[in-house]
Amino acid sequence: MTTTVSEHEYLRERIGIIHAQVGDFEPPETSHATLALWASDGDDAATQHRRRLCRELCLLGYLQQRAIEGDVLRVAEEWRRSLGVRLYDHRQKYLQEQDACDRWWHLPPPLRALTPEPPRPPELWLTDRDGHHWLINDRMLIVLDNIIRKLKKWCSSA
């Protein structure tokens, strides 16, 4: 008897686990646009963890909506590869601006107080074919990497 692994079962199970952990978080229909709300690094560890879970919830919901059964892992991996390339290209495009910001932050604090802060390079925002806006950054890619890793583990354990 052969047991088939349901990727959508994994998505449903993981979404249920996250809902149990974050409690009252209900992503709205356009929840992907809210990923930008969880961009702060300055929060305590519990808040950062909750934000990571909310990001994961949005990404899992998107995969559940977009990928057919048996194609979830492939779609997630292709999406990750594509977003990684776009983020790399975006960073290369704004490399001079980022270098100027980095130099400013490396100034000694007294000198930095006297020197105007250079403009920060823009964040990378993408709009999918449904009109949802995604903030593409390292945090999002790390969460997507974790989803892929856990999905592979789920598939190999069956």
Rosetta constraint file for C-alpha pairs under 8 A:
AtomPair CA 3 CA 158 HARMONIC 6.91 0.50
AtomPair CA 4 CA 158 HARMONIC 7.39 0.50
AtomPair CA 5 CA 155 HARMONIC 5.96 0.50
AtomPair CA 5 CA 158 HARMONIC 6.16 0.50
AtomPair CA 6 CA 10 HARMONIC 6.60 0.50
AtomPair CA 6 CA 69 HARMONIC 6.83 0.50
AtomPair CA 6 CA 70 HARMONIC 7.09 0.50
AtomPair CA 6 CA 155 HARMONIC 7.97 0.50
AtomPair CA 7 CA 11 HARMONIC 6.37 0.50
AtomPair CA 7 CA 69 HARMONIC 6.15 0.50
AtomPair CA 7 CA 70 HARMONIC 6.30 0.50
AtomPair CA 7 CA 71 HARMONIC 8.00 0.50
AtomPair CA 7 CA 72 HARMONIC 6.32 0.50
AtomPair CA 7 CA 73 HARMONIC 7.67 0.50
AtomPair CA 7 CA 151 HARMONIC 7.39 0.50
AtomPair CA 7 CA 155 HARMONIC 7.45 0.50
AtomPair CA 8 CA 12 HARMONIC 6.09 0.50
AtomPair CA 8 CA 64 HARMONIC 6.50 0.50
AtomPair CA 8 CA 69 HARMONIC 6.09 0.50
AtomPair CA 8 CA 72 HARMONIC 7.62 0.50
AtomPair CA 9 CA 13 HARMONIC 6.04 0.50
AtomPair CA 10 CA 14 HARMONIC 5.99 0.50
AtomPair CA 10 CA 151 HARMONIC 7.17 0.50
AtomPair CA 10 CA 154 HARMONIC 7.16 0.50
AtomPair CA 11 CA 15 HARMONIC 5.99 0.50
AtomPair CA 11 CA 60 HARMONIC 6.23 0.50
AtomPair CA 11 CA 61 HARMONIC 7.80 0.50
AtomPair CA 11 CA 64 HARMONIC 6.57 0.50
AtomPair CA 12 CA 16 HARMONIC 6.17 0.50
AtomPair CA 13 CA 17 HARMONIC 6.32 0.50
AtomPair CA 14 CA 18 HARMONIC 6.22 0.50
AtomPair CA 15 CA 19 HARMONIC 6.09 0.50
AtomPair CA 15 CA 57 HARMONIC 6.11 0.50
AtomPair CA 15 CA 60 HARMONIC 6.97 0.50
AtomPair CA 15 CA 61 HARMONIC 7.70 0.50
AtomPair CA 16 CA 20 HARMONIC 6.23 0.50
AtomPair CA 17 CA 21 HARMONIC 6.44 0.50
AtomPair CA 18 CA 22 HARMONIC 6.08 0.50
AtomPair CA 18 CA 53 HARMONIC 6.41 0.50
AtomPair CA 18 CA 54 HARMONIC 7.86 0.50
AtomPair CA 18 CA 57 HARMONIC 6.81 0.50
AtomPair CA 19 CA 23 HARMONIC 5.62 0.50
AtomPair CA 19 CA 24 HARMONIC 7.61 0.50
AtomPair CA 19 CA 25 HARMONIC 7.10 0.50
AtomPair CA 22 CA 50 HARMONIC 6.45 0.50
AtomPair CA 22 CA 53 HARMONIC 7.36 0.50
AtomPair CA 22 CA 54 HARMONIC 7.57 0.50
AtomPair CA 25 CA 54 HARMONIC 7.74 0.50
AtomPair CA 27 CA 31 HARMONIC 5.02 0.50
AtomPair CA 27 CA 58 HARMONIC 7.15 0.50
AtomPair CA 30 CA 34 HARMONIC 7.66 0.50
AtomPair CA 30 CA 132 HARMONIC 6.15 0.50
AtomPair CA 31 CA 35 HARMONIC 7.27 0.50
AtomPair CA 31 CA 58 HARMONIC 6.61 0.50
AtomPair CA 31 CA 132 HARMONIC 7.88 0.50
AtomPair CA 32 CA 58 HARMONIC 6.13 0.50
AtomPair CA 32 CA 59 HARMONIC 7.92 0.50
AtomPair CA 32 CA 132 HARMONIC 5.75 0.50
AtomPair CA 32 CA 133 HARMONIC 6.03 0.50
AtomPair CA 32 CA 134 HARMONIC 5.94 0.50
AtomPair CA 33 CA 132 HARMONIC 5.84 0.50
AtomPair CA 33 CA 133 HARMONIC 4.65 0.50
AtomPair CA 33 CA 134 HARMONIC 5.82 0.50
AtomPair CA 33 CA 135 HARMONIC 7.72 0.50
AtomPair CA 34 CA 38 HARMONIC 7.56 0.50
AtomPair CA 35 CA 39 HARMONIC 7.32 0.50
AtomPair CA 35 CA 55 HARMONIC 6.26 0.50
AtomPair CA 35 CA 58 HARMONIC 7.93 0.50
AtomPair CA 35 CA 134 HARMONIC 6.71 0.50
AtomPair CA 35 CA 135 HARMONIC 6.42 0.50
AtomPair CA 36 CA 134 HARMONIC 7.63 0.50
AtomPair CA 36 CA 135 HARMONIC 5.86 0.50
AtomPair CA 38 CA 51 HARMONIC 5.49 0.50
AtomPair CA 38 CA 52 HARMONIC 7.83 0.50
AtomPair CA 38 CA 55 HARMONIC 7.72 0.50
AtomPair CA 41 CA 48 HARMONIC 7.31 0.50
AtomPair CA 43 CA 47 HARMONIC 5.97 0.50
AtomPair CA 43 CA 48 HARMONIC 6.15 0.50
AtomPair CA 44 CA 48 HARMONIC 6.29 0.50
AtomPair CA 45 CA 49 HARMONIC 6.08 0.50
AtomPair CA 46 CA 50 HARMONIC 6.23 0.50
AtomPair CA 47 CA 51 HARMONIC 6.19 0.50
AtomPair CA 48 CA 52 HARMONIC 6.19 0.50
AtomPair CA 49 CA 53 HARMONIC 6.27 0.50
AtomPair CA 50 CA 54 HARMONIC 6.20 0.50
AtomPair CA 51 CA 55 HARMONIC 6.15 0.50
AtomPair CA 52 CA 56 HARMONIC 6.17 0.50
AtomPair CA 52 CA 139 HARMONIC 7.98 0.50
AtomPair CA 52 CA 143 HARMONIC 7.11 0.50
AtomPair CA 53 CA 57 HARMONIC 6.06 0.50
AtomPair CA 54 CA 58 HARMONIC 6.32 0.50
AtomPair CA 55 CA 59 HARMONIC 6.27 0.50
AtomPair CA 55 CA 140 HARMONIC 7.11 0.50
AtomPair CA 55 CA 143 HARMONIC 7.24 0.50
AtomPair CA 56 CA 60 HARMONIC 5.97 0.50
AtomPair CA 56 CA 143 HARMONIC 6.06 0.50
AtomPair CA 56 CA 144 HARMONIC 7.38 0.50
AtomPair CA 56 CA 147 HARMONIC 7.57 0.50
AtomPair CA 57 CA 61 HARMONIC 6.10 0.50
AtomPair CA 58 CA 62 HARMONIC 6.20 0.50
AtomPair CA 59 CA 63 HARMONIC 6.25 0.50
AtomPair CA 59 CA 144 HARMONIC 7.28 0.50
AtomPair CA 60 CA 64 HARMONIC 6.04 0.50
AtomPair CA 60 CA 147 HARMONIC 7.86 0.50
AtomPair CA 61 CA 65 HARMONIC 6.12 0.50
AtomPair CA 62 CA 66 HARMONIC 5.99 0.50
AtomPair CA 63 CA 67 HARMONIC 5.54 0.50
AtomPair CA 63 CA 72 HARMONIC 6.62 0.50
AtomPair CA 63 CA 75 HARMONIC 7.75 0.50
AtomPair CA 63 CA 76 HARMONIC 7.13 0.50
AtomPair CA 64 CA 68 HARMONIC 7.69 0.50
AtomPair CA 64 CA 72 HARMONIC 7.69 0.50
AtomPair CA 67 CA 71 HARMONIC 5.87 0.50
AtomPair CA 67 CA 72 HARMONIC 5.10 0.50
AtomPair CA 67 CA 75 HARMONIC 6.49 0.50
AtomPair CA 68 CA 72 HARMONIC 6.43 0.50
AtomPair CA 71 CA 75 HARMONIC 6.10 0.50
AtomPair CA 72 CA 76 HARMONIC 6.06 0.50
AtomPair CA 73 CA 77 HARMONIC 6.11 0.50
AtomPair CA 73 CA 148 HARMONIC 6.62 0.50
AtomPair CA 73 CA 151 HARMONIC 6.93 0.50
AtomPair CA 73 CA 152 HARMONIC 7.49 0.50
AtomPair CA 74 CA 78 HARMONIC 6.10 0.50
AtomPair CA 75 CA 79 HARMONIC 5.94 0.50
AtomPair CA 76 CA 80 HARMONIC 6.05 0.50
AtomPair CA 76 CA 144 HARMONIC 7.53 0.50
AtomPair CA 76 CA 148 HARMONIC 6.63 0.50
AtomPair CA 77 CA 81 HARMONIC 6.15 0.50
AtomPair CA 77 CA 148 HARMONIC 6.91 0.50
AtomPair CA 78 CA 82 HARMONIC 6.07 0.50
AtomPair CA 79 CA 83 HARMONIC 6.04 0.50
AtomPair CA 80 CA 84 HARMONIC 5.96 0.50
AtomPair CA 80 CA 141 HARMONIC 6.79 0.50
AtomPair CA 80 CA 144 HARMONIC 6.73 0.50
AtomPair CA 80 CA 145 HARMONIC 7.38 0.50
AtomPair CA 81 CA 85 HARMONIC 6.29 0.50
AtomPair CA 82 CA 86 HARMONIC 6.26 0.50
AtomPair CA 83 CA 87 HARMONIC 6.04 0.50
AtomPair CA 83 CA 136 HARMONIC 7.19 0.50
AtomPair CA 83 CA 141 HARMONIC 7.75 0.50
AtomPair CA 84 CA 88 HARMONIC 6.13 0.50
AtomPair CA 84 CA 141 HARMONIC 7.27 0.50
AtomPair CA 85 CA 89 HARMONIC 6.11 0.50
AtomPair CA 86 CA 90 HARMONIC 6.03 0.50
AtomPair CA 87 CA 91 HARMONIC 6.15 0.50
AtomPair CA 87 CA 124 HARMONIC 6.90 0.50
AtomPair CA 87 CA 136 HARMONIC 6.81 0.50
AtomPair CA 87 CA 137 HARMONIC 7.01 0.50
AtomPair CA 88 CA 92 HARMONIC 6.22 0.50
AtomPair CA 89 CA 93 HARMONIC 6.19 0.50
AtomPair CA 90 CA 94 HARMONIC 6.48 0.50
AtomPair CA 90 CA 124 HARMONIC 6.86 0.50
AtomPair CA 91 CA 95 HARMONIC 5.72 0.50
AtomPair CA 94 CA 98 HARMONIC 6.32 0.50
AtomPair CA 94 CA 121 HARMONIC 6.04 0.50
AtomPair CA 94 CA 122 HARMONIC 8.00 0.50
AtomPair CA 95 CA 99 HARMONIC 6.04 0.50
AtomPair CA 96 CA 100 HARMONIC 6.22 0.50
AtomPair CA 97 CA 101 HARMONIC 6.38 0.50
AtomPair CA 97 CA 118 HARMONIC 7.77 0.50
AtomPair CA 97 CA 119 HARMONIC 7.19 0.50
AtomPair CA 97 CA 120 HARMONIC 6.51 0.50
AtomPair CA 97 CA 121 HARMONIC 5.63 0.50
AtomPair CA 98 CA 102 HARMONIC 6.11 0.50
AtomPair CA 98 CA 120 HARMONIC 6.69 0.50
AtomPair CA 98 CA 121 HARMONIC 6.06 0.50
AtomPair CA 99 CA 103 HARMONIC 6.10 0.50
AtomPair CA 100 CA 104 HARMONIC 6.24 0.50
AtomPair CA 100 CA 118 HARMONIC 6.57 0.50
AtomPair CA 101 CA 105 HARMONIC 6.27 0.50
AtomPair CA 101 CA 117 HARMONIC 7.25 0.50
AtomPair CA 101 CA 118 HARMONIC 5.84 0.50
AtomPair CA 101 CA 119 HARMONIC 7.28 0.50
AtomPair CA 101 CA 120 HARMONIC 6.46 0.50
AtomPair CA 102 CA 106 HARMONIC 6.30 0.50
AtomPair CA 103 CA 107 HARMONIC 6.55 0.50
AtomPair CA 104 CA 112 HARMONIC 6.57 0.50
AtomPair CA 104 CA 115 HARMONIC 7.88 0.50
AtomPair CA 104 CA 117 HARMONIC 6.65 0.50
AtomPair CA 104 CA 118 HARMONIC 7.38 0.50
AtomPair CA 105 CA 112 HARMONIC 7.29 0.50
AtomPair CA 107 CA 111 HARMONIC 6.21 0.50
AtomPair CA 107 CA 112 HARMONIC 5.51 0.50
AtomPair CA 108 CA 112 HARMONIC 6.01 0.50
AtomPair CA 109 CA 113 HARMONIC 6.11 0.50
AtomPair CA 110 CA 114 HARMONIC 6.82 0.50
AtomPair CA 111 CA 115 HARMONIC 6.27 0.50
AtomPair CA 112 CA 116 HARMONIC 7.49 0.50
AtomPair CA 112 CA 117 HARMONIC 7.83 0.50
AtomPair CA 123 CA 135 HARMONIC 7.23 0.50
AtomPair CA 123 CA 136 HARMONIC 7.59 0.50
AtomPair CA 123 CA 137 HARMONIC 7.77 0.50
AtomPair CA 124 CA 135 HARMONIC 5.98 0.50
AtomPair CA 124 CA 136 HARMONIC 5.45 0.50
AtomPair CA 124 CA 137 HARMONIC 7.13 0.50
AtomPair CA 125 CA 133 HARMONIC 6.57 0.50
AtomPair CA 125 CA 134 HARMONIC 5.49 0.50
AtomPair CA 125 CA 135 HARMONIC 4.68 0.50
AtomPair CA 125 CA 136 HARMONIC 6.01 0.50
AtomPair CA 126 CA 133 HARMONIC 5.67 0.50
AtomPair CA 126 CA 134 HARMONIC 5.21 0.50
AtomPair CA 126 CA 135 HARMONIC 6.67 0.50
AtomPair CA 126 CA 136 HARMONIC 7.24 0.50
AtomPair CA 127 CA 131 HARMONIC 5.57 0.50
AtomPair CA 127 CA 132 HARMONIC 5.41 0.50
AtomPair CA 127 CA 133 HARMONIC 4.46 0.50
AtomPair CA 127 CA 134 HARMONIC 6.19 0.50
AtomPair CA 128 CA 132 HARMONIC 5.49 0.50
AtomPair CA 128 CA 133 HARMONIC 6.63 0.50
AtomPair CA 128 CA 134 HARMONIC 7.74 0.50
AtomPair CA 135 CA 140 HARMONIC 7.76 0.50
AtomPair CA 136 CA 140 HARMONIC 6.16 0.50
AtomPair CA 136 CA 141 HARMONIC 7.41 0.50
AtomPair CA 137 CA 141 HARMONIC 6.45 0.50
AtomPair CA 138 CA 142 HARMONIC 6.06 0.50
AtomPair CA 139 CA 143 HARMONIC 6.36 0.50
AtomPair CA 140 CA 144 HARMONIC 6.22 0.50
AtomPair CA 141 CA 145 HARMONIC 6.02 0.50
AtomPair CA 142 CA 146 HARMONIC 6.23 0.50
AtomPair CA 143 CA 147 HARMONIC 6.28 0.50
AtomPair CA 144 CA 148 HARMONIC 6.27 0.50
AtomPair CA 145 CA 149 HARMONIC 6.16 0.50
AtomPair CA 146 CA 150 HARMONIC 6.06 0.50
AtomPair CA 147 CA 151 HARMONIC 5.99 0.50
AtomPair CA 148 CA 152 HARMONIC 6.14 0.50
AtomPair CA 149 CA 153 HARMONIC 6.32 0.50
AtomPair CA 150 CA 154 HARMONIC 6.10 0.50
AtomPair CA 151 CA 155 HARMONIC 6.13 0.50
AtomPair CA 152 CA 156 HARMONIC 6.12 0.50
AtomPair CA 153 CA 157 HARMONIC 6.13 0.50
AtomPair CA 154 CA 158 HARMONIC 6.91 0.50
